[in-house]
Amino acid sequence: MSYKDLEVYNKGYKLAIKIHQVTMIFPRHELYEIGSQLRRAAVSIPLNVAEGHGRSIHVKDFRKFLINALGSCNEVLVLLEMIRDLGYIEKDDYQNLYQEYNHLGKQINKLVQTLKNTYRNA
């Protein structure tokens, strides 16, 4: 099984692409400030899932990377609120992305809990 078989990876990857596209229309001065931070946080999610899966021989290590991915997911949620309040994103785009990242966070958390139970029973 590859990390590409994981739903959280695929969803995180697709959402990172969407975030990249959204940030490319930011005002020039924000491309390297909040835009860059948002892109890095979004990209961090699939990267952590992929790297953690590469270390999945040690379940505890995989969980650590998933927890990092969850932290990045929360960071994206905060940044989405900021760009909404700054007027850099349309209301519908904000709501869709916020819901998708919120759902992704729940999926990652569920995977973390599943691995926690697996590790406990191993």
N, C-alpha and C positions, 0 to 999 in steps of 0.2 A: 504494500500500500504506500502511495506517495502522498506528500502534503497536498498535492493537487486534487486528491480525492476527498479532501476535507471541505465541507460546506463553509466553514468559517474562513478558510483561506480564500476560496473562490468569491465569496461575498465581499470579504475585505479587499480583495484585489480590484474587483469591479467598482466598489465604492471609492477606492483611492483614485481610480481613473476619473470618476465623476468629480471628485473634489479637485483634482488637478485642472480639469476643464473649467470648473466654476471659478477658481482663483485666477485664471488667466484673463478674466475681464475686470479684475479689481483695478482701482486707480493705481497708477504707476508706483507711487510711493508705498503702497501696501503690498506690492508683489514680493518684496524682499523682507517685509515685516510680518504681518499677520498671515499673509498668503503663504509665505515660506513655512511658517510654524504649522499652519493647517495642513499643508502638503506633507510635511515631515511626520506629523502625528498620524495622518491617514495611511501613509506608506509603511509606517512602523507596524501596523497591525498585521498585514500579510507577511511581512518580513519576520516578525517574531513567531508567527505560526509556523512558517517554513523552517526557520532555524531550530525552533523547539522540537518540531517533528523529526528533524535530523538527529536530535539527541534523545529520541523517544525510547531508546533502549533503557534509559534511566527515566522512569515515569516522573519522578520528582523534578528533574530538570525540565521536562516538557511542560509541567505545570507552571514552573517559574516563568517560562517564556509566554505562556498563555496569560498569566497574570499581568505581565508587561503589556501584552496586546490589549488586555482589558483596560489598563490604565491609559493607553493611547486612545482607546475608543472613548473613554470619558473625556479626555482632552479634546477630542474632535467635537464632542457634544457642547462643551463650553465655548469653543471657538465658533461653532455654528451660531450659537446665541449671540456672540459678539458681532459677527458679520451681519446678522439679521438686524441688530440694534444700530449698527453703523450704516445700514441701508445698502450693503454690498450684494445682497442676495434677495431674490423675489420671495415673497411669502410662501408660495406653493413649493418652490424649490427647497426652501428652508424646512418646511414641514415634512416633505418627502425624505430628505436626507436625515433629518433628526430622527424620524421614525425608523428608518433603515439602520442607522447606527445604534439606536436604542435596542432594536431587535438583535442586531449583531452582538452587542454587549451581553444580552441575555443568553445567546447561544454560546458565546465563549465561556461565560460563567457556568453554564450547565456542563460544558466539557471539562472545565476545571474541577467541578464537584464530582463528576464521573471518575476522573483520574484520581482524585483524592480518595474516593472509596476503593478504587482498584489498588492504589498504593497501600492503603490501610490493610487490605485483605491479602496482599502479596507476601 
